[in-house]
Amino acid sequence: MSKPETWKSWEGRAVDGKFPLRQYLGGSDHSAVFLTELTGPRAEKAAIKLIAPQDSNVDHELSRLRSTASLSHPHLIRTIEVGRSQIAGDTVLYVVMESADDDLSQVLPQRALEPGEATELLPPLIDALSYLHGRGFVHGDIRPSNVLAVGNQLKLSADSAHSAANKNSPRRRRDSYDAPETAAGISLPEGDVWSVGATLVASFTQDAALADAGAPGGGLPERIPEPFRGIARECLHLDPKRRCSLAQIQARLQPEGRSVPLESEPEPAQPTRSYRYSWKMFIPIAVLVVAVLGWALYRVVFPPTPNNAEVLPAVSEPPKAETPPPAAKANPAVHPTAPPPTQPEPAKANTPGAVLHQVVPQVPKSAQNTITGTIKVTVHVQVDSSGKVTSAKFKSSGSSRYFANQAMNAAERWEFTPPQVGGQPTASNWLLQFRFKRTSIQASSQQVKR
C-alpha cells in the first residue's frame, strides 16, 4: 500500500484523542491533510496536517513547527496547535490550522489567471513574505497549493517556514517552483523570490516548467502580460544575488511608481479686476431721465380726452336660485330605525407563502473568475410562522466548498411572507437554489411540502 493510500485509510481515527480525522484532502509520501473539528461549545472546522518525520530529526522538526505557531499575519494561515502523536504504530507530527476554502492549484488546471487576478494575488503574497523575512524566516515552499483562499482573503500557508539562519535544509527532489540552489540543500530568502516568479509563470501559462526554460535568457512566453512578465524575469535569475527584492516587485506593480494618483489641484482663482467707473456710462441714463420727465410734462399741459363711446356701468346678473337637492327616496323595505342587514362573513382562504427578502451571495470578483461553467448549490430551509429561517441544510452542495458556504450564509438570511391556512400564518419549507457563474450569481426559490 502506498503512503497516500495509507493516509486515506486513517479516516475516522483521532489524533491525541481530540482531533478526529474527517475527510482526507490529499497528501504525498511525506505528509497528508485532513479536515478536522475543534472541540468546544461551538464546533469549528479546521485542517490538520500530518507529517511523517525521519527518526533522526523528530525533535528538530517539532521545534521548527512550534516556532511557526508564533507567527501571526493577516495573510498567513493561522496555526492553532502543534504536537506529536502515534497512529497505527507510526509516529507523526501534526499541525492544526484554520481551514481554507480553496487553493490556487485547484484553479490552474482549469484555466489561467487574468491580469486583474494576478494583481490581487501578488500584494498579499509579498506582504506575507516580507513579514516572514523580517522575522528571520524563509518560507521555502511557495507554490499554488500553498496559496489559499479563506473567505475573501488570500493567505499563504506557514507550516513549511524555517529559520533563515539555518541556510542548509534537507535535500529533496526539486521541481520548477524550487530555486536551483535548493537541489544542493541551500535555503535562502532569495529562493522564495524564485518561487514567486515560478508561481507567476504558472498562473498565466498553467505550466511552471516554463520558469526553468525561460530563466537563463529571460525567454518567457509572450502571453504573460506586463508588468508580470518583467517581474517573473527578474525573479528567475540563476544567481540568487541577481534576483529582485520583494520591495522591487511591489514597486513594479505600481503604475509609474504611484499607487494612488494625485487629486487634481484646483486652478488658481484669477484676481478680481477692480471696476473703473467712467462718465461716459451715465450718458444713456441721463437721456432716459430727460425723456421720462418730458413725457410727464406733456401730459400735464395736454391731458387725454375720453372716447366718444359711452361707458356703461357693468350690470351684474341676478343670482340664480339654487335648486334644492332631490329628496331621498324612501325604501319601504327598510324601517327608518332598523339597523342595516348584516352580510355573512366570507370564509378565510388559504394562501401560499412568498419571498419577502432575498439575499444573493456577495462573492469577490477574483473568486467568481475561477468558475468554469455553472456551480449549483441547493439549500433546504425551514421557516417559522413569522417568516424567519429557523434551520438550513444542503440538499446539494455543488463542486466547491467555498461557494457552498457562501450560499448557506445567504440562505440563512432570507425572509418570507408565511403561507395562510384558515387565515392564520403557518410554518413552511423552501428549496433555495443558487447558480454561480463567472458572469453572474442567480437565486431562485420553491415552496415545498414538509
Helices and strands as residue ranges (DSSP letters): H 3-8, E 14-15, E 19-20, E 24-27, E 31-38, E 44-51, G 55-57, H 58-68, E 79-87, E 90-98, E 102-103, G 104-106, H 115-134, E 137-138, G 144-146, E 147-150, E 153-156, E 162-163, G 180-184, H 189-205, H 209-214, H 228-235, G 240-242, H 246-253, G 255-257, G 279-282, H 283-301, E 354-357, H 365-368, E 374-383, E 389-396, H 401-411, E 415-417, E 420-421, E 424-425, E 428-437, E 441-448
